[in-house]
Amino acid sequence: MITRYTSSFDETIAYTEICFQVHLTANTVTAITIPGARSEKFILTFGCSSNSSIFMGYNVVPTLPAADTADTQDKVEFVVPGWQRYAIGEDVISFITADTVDYLSVSVRSIPN
């Protein structure tokens, strides 16, 4: 069972039953699949250190920008601690870092329909 998203208390939310712990290594894409059906909605909360350098792709494979360039890539964003995004069941979220090692957590909570 996936914990439902609620904010009953000021700026607090319940612990989640589904939380991905992701170990990233340099220049290697790691993907997770959001559990549930396409009809289910979820809020994802990302946890990482403030000095992490992680790019996330939403149903796309992210790439790292080349040195001294300003690349554009649809549905790819830089992950920051405490960041939240919306997803639906079966979405694939992919991550990449230039760091030797990076760690990331992704907490998954259902949103009432």
C-alpha positions in Angstrom: 0.0 0.0 0.0 1.3 3.5 -0.8 0.9 6.2 1.7 -1.6 8.9 0.6 -0.3 12.5 0.5 -1.7 14.7 3.2 -0.5 17.7 5.1 -2.6 17.5 8.3 0.0 19.2 10.4 1.8 22.4 9.6 4.5 21.6 7.0 4.6 17.9 7.8 3.7 14.8 5.9 3.4 11.1 6.8 6.2 8.6 6.3 6.0 6.8 3.0 5.9 3.1 2.5 7.6 3.4 -0.9 10.9 5.1 -1.0 13.6 4.4 -3.6 17.2 4.7 -2.4 19.3 5.4 -5.5 23.1 5.0 -5.8 24.4 6.9 -8.7 27.9 6.7 -10.3 29.4 9.0 -12.8 27.9 9.1 -16.3 25.6 6.2 -15.7 21.8 6.5 -16.1 19.8 4.8 -13.4 16.0 4.5 -13.8 13.1 3.8 -11.5 9.5 3.0 -12.4 6.7 4.6 -10.4 4.5 1.8 -9.0 0.7 1.7 -9.6 -1.6 2.0 -12.6 -1.7 4.8 -15.2 -4.9 6.0 -13.5 -3.1 6.7 -10.2 -1.4 10.0 -9.3 1.6 10.5 -7.1 3.7 13.2 -5.5 7.4 12.5 -5.5 9.7 14.0 -2.9 13.4 14.0 -3.6 16.2 13.9 -1.0 19.8 14.5 -1.8 22.7 16.5 -0.4 23.0 20.1 -1.2 26.2 19.6 -3.2 24.7 16.8 -5.4 24.8 17.3 -9.2 21.9 15.2 -10.4 19.8 15.6 -13.5 16.4 13.9 -13.7 14.5 12.8 -16.9 10.7 12.4 -16.8 10.0 9.5 -19.3 13.2 10.4 -21.1 16.8 9.5 -20.6 18.8 12.5 -19.4 22.2 13.4 -20.6 24.9 15.6 -19.1 25.5 19.0 -20.7 28.8 19.3 -22.6 31.5 21.6 -21.1 31.0 25.3 -21.7 27.6 24.9 -23.3 23.9 25.6 -22.5 22.1 22.5 -23.6 18.3 22.1 -23.7 16.5 18.8 -23.2 12.8 18.5 -22.8 11.5 17.0 -19.5 15.0 17.1 -17.8 15.6 19.1 -14.7 18.3 19.5 -12.0 17.3 17.8 -8.7 17.5 19.9 -5.5 16.9 18.7 -1.9 13.2 18.7 -0.9 12.1 19.1 -4.5 8.6 17.7 -5.3 7.1 16.7 -8.6 3.9 15.0 -9.8 3.9 11.7 -11.6 1.5 8.9 -12.6 1.8 5.2 -12.2 4.2 3.4 -14.6 6.1 6.7 -15.4 9.9 6.1 -15.7 12.1 8.6 -13.9 15.8 8.4 -14.9 18.8 10.0 -13.2 22.4 10.9 -14.2 25.3 12.6 -12.4 28.8 13.7 -13.3 29.9 13.1 -9.6 31.9 10.0 -8.8 29.2 8.9 -6.4 25.8 10.5 -5.5 22.9 9.2 -3.4 19.3 10.1 -3.9 16.0 9.1 -2.3 12.6 9.4 -4.0 9.6 9.1 -1.6 6.3 8.2 -3.4 2.9 9.2 -2.0 -0.5 8.8 -3.7 -2.7 11.8 -4.4 -6.4 11.2 -4.0 -8.3 11.2 -7.3 
